[in-house]
Amino acid sequence: MDSAYAELRSQFESIFGKTDDSVRIIRAPGRVNLIGEHTDYNDGLVMPMAIEPEVRIACRARSDGRISIASTAFPGELANFSISEKIQRQEKSWSNYMRGPAAELIEAGIPLVGMDALYANTLPVGSGLSSSAAIEVGTAQALLTLSGNSADASRIAVLCQKAEHEYALVPCGIMDQMIVAGGQAGRAMLLDCRDLSRQFVPIESRDLRVVIVNSMVHHELTGGEYARRRQQCEAGVAHFKKSNPSVRALRDVTIEQLQGAKEQLPQIVFRRCRHVITEITRTAKAAEHLQSRYYHEVGDLMVQSHQSLRDDYEVSVPELDYLVEQAMTVKGVYGARMTGGGFGGCIVALVQPAAVETLAGHLSSTYQKKFGKNPAVYVTTATAGAGVAD
Ligand code: GLA
């Protein structure tokens, strides 16, 4: 790791020059969601953990209020803007993920200094492991650190979520930014997205591995399907609000109330709501079982979650269904499901340590045969949230 950071420093100096001022390294992890999918924007529960693949930022303060950004993903390109003018979104620019957090921190009244920064990323982009939240939260951490400020994880997360809405134009929930900003090593976070309260549940490394398998199908949340799911959930809320004005979100609706309204709701809205309401219950149960180390029970809930996302929420794709199905044929796999927004990206599996190799081998060969693509396999442990690494 130190050598990767040393390499990043030297790349930074070759772009921005060498001075006596110190260069800091900020890291921001990706995340995988164990269970609780498409529940965050319904005031529900989610249970993600932060993972090792990460965004790394080498950064140094500037005294002229300018922000100058380079990325190892776009060699030779520099994005420039100033903190003393309103920071504009730019059509189709990768720098929107940095412009947004800078703009929101300023808007929140936090005094910033300018910076030179070089970004590097070991997270696959567009794979549902939250590379965008990692860039946003990392940017916020870099700017806070260089200006001698700090903010707690929830504040950073809320500002970065706003940045994603306004600068990346993705109407995301709060899960990704919260876990990237506030993750803890060795533990998953059970997050209540209504009040941002959280509990941490150990992932015992002697019992478990969390294996992520990338279908290599690129996912795109700006494509409209994500926003459409949100609207369908809101249509459900509007129905229940008519008879009970205290209903604010699907979190406030029980499965019995939903069943009772089956005839009055469009069938598609009914199914979307059924996914969300049952998923919130599954997430609460999964956290209890994980805490009690009842891994078979956690695994069963993960598989049910996948089925509900596939059939009721319709955000899976055949590649993810196949990976889940195949993973479940391997002895020692407790459970598997698609993870993240869907329409591609990754599955996550909860696995006995001794079964990891067999699982990786089995998925690589069967997936390759069926879809002609090589799935990337990551064996992860829960890491800490974003912060200064060096
Ligand atoms: C994306 C969003 C999250 C969440 C998930 C689905 O990752 O950014 O806020 O809604 O999809 O659970």
Residues whose N, C-alpha, C, O or C-beta is under 5 A from the ligand:
A	BS01	GLA	G36 E37 H38 T39 D40 C172 G173 I174 M175 D176 G340 G341
